[in-house]
Amino acid sequence: MKTDVLIVGAGFAGAATAFHLSQHFSGSILLIDKEECPGFHASGRNASLVLQSTANREIRRVVAASRQAYSQLRTEVGFEPKGSLLLGKKDQLEETREPDLIVSEYREPEQVCGQIPWLKGHEFEAALWTSSDGVMDISLLLQFYLQGARSRGAELWLNCQLLGAKGDGPYHLETSRGTIEADYLVNAAGAWAPQVAEMAGAFPVPLSPLKRHLFVLDKVPSLTPDQPFVWNLAQNFYARPESGGLLISICDEERTVSLEPTVSPDISQSLAELVWLELPALREATQREVWSCFRTKVPDGSFVIGWDRAAENFFWVAGLGGHGMGSSWEIGRLAAEQFIHRNETAPQPFDPSRFIGDRPRILV
Ligand SMILES: Cc1cc2nc3c(=O)[nH]c(=O)nc-3n(C[C@H](O)[C@H](O)[C@H](O)COP(=O)(O)OP(=O)(O)OC[C@H]3O[C@@H](n4cnc5c(N)ncnc54)[C@H](O)[C@@H]3O)c2cc1C
């Protein structure tokens, strides 16, 4: 088997890159994933939030640009702009704002607790309302990218694991479905991106996969599906309505040796403590479900998109942390642009080479 581009990973990173690349690149594209369905890991298990107001300016711009695209494709990708309420200290919220880019307004805590009954009794200093934020049908969005890419000739192979790489473009790639030759290798392997980089002799970008859990609670007072999502930056939790219950995260970050998405033993107790101390209206709620997956981050909390400097013809779309779904449209677009206009574009904020040397450049 021979292909021009091999993309490893059919999560949002790989699927959005294949979608945009297939619009502008005339060569062949093969997307592989080791699992039996696309989006099996973080891309299929995340909280589905499109949150534009984040402290990292570059990420804020990428999410805002993506949100605009989703608004135009609302039905096709399943985007519902239900709005968001960011809670926390006023200076924390102020750090996430960029009024020229994202329209948001402060609301009084009493007004917010009236709108969201499960917040009754919860104490917070300030609240920021952003009406254009929302939730996504993540399965629909992923299928949109994959179908778009396939309609332009890209192929998707599932149950196909990259096991080894030799050469530097053309690459001789050993996979669980046989040998593949590829001129270019795109690393969109999420939590496994360090392993793929090592196989190909690429620069060891300092990526850390961190486990995070999501719960669904029942018996939540006055919950309606149209309520916005709530994120408290000071107390570190977020929640939104989900299938008649409340999906909630306590923003845990656990380093583990294994990359299996197992449920950690004490995690339900940690949620119970948060509820007991901070969310009295949820004390009668019961746990319906819990699961985990990995957010993969670099030290500066930004993304890793661009050509590798150590391995020839090796391209990164990784380190998407907690924003890889909401910003996937623009991530794929930027990746395709930089892939095609290699050496023509000015250094980009997400360039993997920012980690070369002892003192990585910190992006804000
Ligand atoms: C609990 C939680 C909640 C989140 N909530 C949100 C949210 O609300 N909004 C948001 O925008 N983001 C959210 N995120 C982040 C988002 O889910 C990720 O940033 C995004 O899904 C990362 O996509 P990816 O394609 O890089 O990784 P993945 O989805 O993990 O995809 C990588 C793929 O590569 C495949 N792969 C790995 N190694 C190989 C190999 N050797 N051969 C073949 N295939 C391989 C894997 O099987 C996998 O399918 C959340 C993350 C977590 C953990």
PDBQT file of the ligand as one rigid body, heavy atoms in Angstrom, charges set to zero:
ROOT
HETATM    1  C1  LIG A 401     -13.085  14.603  30.239  1.00  0.00    +0.000 C 
HETATM    2  C2  LIG A 401     -12.774  15.467  29.041  1.00  0.00    +0.000 A 
HETATM    3  C3  LIG A 401     -13.654  16.459  28.677  1.00  0.00    +0.000 A 
HETATM    4  C4  LIG A 401     -13.385  17.270  27.578  1.00  0.00    +0.000 A 
HETATM    5  N1  LIG A 401     -14.286  18.209  27.220  1.00  0.00    +0.000 NA
HETATM    6  C5  LIG A 401     -14.070  18.999  26.151  1.00  0.00    +0.000 A 
HETATM    7  C6  LIG A 401     -15.004  19.969  25.763  1.00  0.00    +0.000 A 
HETATM    8  O1  LIG A 401     -16.056  20.121  26.384  1.00  0.00    +0.000 OA
HETATM    9  N2  LIG A 401     -14.716  20.754  24.685  1.00  0.00    +0.000 N 
HETATM   10  C7  LIG A 401     -13.567  20.598  23.962  1.00  0.00    +0.000 A 
HETATM   11  O2  LIG A 401     -13.338  21.345  23.001  1.00  0.00    +0.000 OA
HETATM   12  N3  LIG A 401     -12.655  19.651  24.296  1.00  0.00    +0.000 NA
HETATM   13  C8  LIG A 401     -12.878  18.863  25.363  1.00  0.00    +0.000 A 
HETATM   14  N4  LIG A 401     -11.972  17.910  25.727  1.00  0.00    +0.000 N 
HETATM   15  C9  LIG A 401     -10.739  17.802  24.938  1.00  0.00    +0.000 C 
HETATM   16  C10 LIG A 401     -10.962  17.050  23.632  1.00  0.00    +0.000 C 
HETATM   17  O3  LIG A 401     -11.717  15.891  23.856  1.00  0.00    +0.000 OA
HETATM   18  C11 LIG A 401      -9.593  16.694  23.046  1.00  0.00    +0.000 C 
HETATM   19  O4  LIG A 401      -8.774  17.851  22.957  1.00  0.00    +0.000 OA
HETATM   20  C12 LIG A 401      -9.711  16.107  21.655  1.00  0.00    +0.000 C 
HETATM   21  O5  LIG A 401     -10.690  15.109  21.594  1.00  0.00    +0.000 OA
HETATM   22  C13 LIG A 401      -8.349  15.549  21.234  1.00  0.00    +0.000 C 
HETATM   23  O6  LIG A 401      -8.508  14.969  19.955  1.00  0.00    +0.000 OA
HETATM   24  P1  LIG A 401      -7.346  14.109  19.322  1.00  0.00    +0.000 P 
HETATM   25  O7  LIG A 401      -7.809  13.707  17.992  1.00  0.00    +0.000 OA
HETATM   26  O8  LIG A 401      -6.059  14.852  19.475  1.00  0.00    +0.000 OA
HETATM   27  O9  LIG A 401      -7.195  12.836  20.313  1.00  0.00    +0.000 OA
HETATM   28  P2  LIG A 401      -8.039  11.478  20.383  1.00  0.00    +0.000 P 
HETATM   29  O10 LIG A 401      -9.481  11.718  20.337  1.00  0.00    +0.000 OA
HETATM   30  O11 LIG A 401      -7.523  10.737  21.567  1.00  0.00    +0.000 OA
HETATM   31  O12 LIG A 401      -7.652  10.727  19.053  1.00  0.00    +0.000 OA
HETATM   32  C14 LIG A 401      -6.397  10.126  18.882  1.00  0.00    +0.000 C 
HETATM   33  C15 LIG A 401      -6.633   8.843  18.109  1.00  0.00    +0.000 C 
HETATM   34  O13 LIG A 401      -5.377   8.291  17.731  1.00  0.00    +0.000 OA
HETATM   35  C16 LIG A 401      -5.515   6.895  17.737  1.00  0.00    +0.000 C 
HETATM   36  N5  LIG A 401      -4.160   6.313  17.826  1.00  0.00    +0.000 N 
HETATM   37  C17 LIG A 401      -3.267   6.499  18.810  1.00  0.00    +0.000 A 
HETATM   38  N6  LIG A 401      -2.148   5.822  18.544  1.00  0.00    +0.000 NA
HETATM   39  C18 LIG A 401      -2.334   5.189  17.371  1.00  0.00    +0.000 A 
HETATM   40  C19 LIG A 401      -1.521   4.319  16.587  1.00  0.00    +0.000 A 
HETATM   41  N7  LIG A 401      -0.272   3.964  16.955  1.00  0.00    +0.000 N 
HETATM   42  N8  LIG A 401      -2.040   3.823  15.434  1.00  0.00    +0.000 NA
HETATM   43  C20 LIG A 401      -3.295   4.161  15.036  1.00  0.00    +0.000 A 
HETATM   44  N9  LIG A 401      -4.104   4.977  15.761  1.00  0.00    +0.000 NA
HETATM   45  C21 LIG A 401      -3.633   5.490  16.907  1.00  0.00    +0.000 A 
HETATM   46  C22 LIG A 401      -6.373   6.619  18.966  1.00  0.00    +0.000 C 
HETATM   47  O14 LIG A 401      -7.016   5.362  18.890  1.00  0.00    +0.000 OA
HETATM   48  C23 LIG A 401      -7.339   7.795  18.944  1.00  0.00    +0.000 C 
HETATM   49  O15 LIG A 401      -8.577   7.446  18.327  1.00  0.00    +0.000 OA
HETATM   50  C24 LIG A 401     -12.199  17.084  26.828  1.00  0.00    +0.000 A 
HETATM   51  C25 LIG A 401     -11.311  16.079  27.180  1.00  0.00    +0.000 A 
HETATM   52  C26 LIG A 401     -11.584  15.266  28.276  1.00  0.00    +0.000 A 
HETATM   53  C27 LIG A 401     -10.626  14.193  28.646  1.00  0.00    +0.000 C 
ENDROOT
TORSDOF 0
